Amino acid sequence: QVQLVESGGGLVQPGGSLRLSCAASGFTLDYSAIGWFRQAPGKEREWVSCIGESGITRYVDSVKGRFTISRDNDLSTVYIQMNSLKPEDTAAYYCAADTTVSSRYFCDSSGVKYEYWGQGTQVTVSS
């Protein structure tokens, strides 16, 4: 049974940092691409970042230079380090897995390629 479990969310002051984890089970992370998405109340889901099978990474412009995605295949876990957090980063954050990657050097930002989704972890940036 495929499962994705996010953790690491919480309340942080503006300028602070959090590291979110996405623990994967039921499939081989090594051969998958993982994406992070977020959704704020009253807003549409937004793609944040992804990491391909080869380790290639992509970021939405609003988080470039502040967020870093990484993967530890041995631990079957993907991380997203979030620094210099802003109130507009407040959202529920979700990880998603694409286990049928067509290229090792690509990860999807649209969301349509991801078959499995986690339940989410809340990030609140507020003073």
PyMOL commands that set and color helices and strands:
alter all, ss='L'
color gray80, all
select helices_A, chain A and resi 29-31+61-63+73-75+87-89
alter helices_A, ss='H'
color red, helices_A
select strands_A, chain A and resi 3-7+10-12+18-25+33-39+46-51+57-59+67-72+77-82+91-98+116-117+121-125
alter strands_A, ss='S'
color yellow, strands_A
deselect
rebuild
show_as cartoon
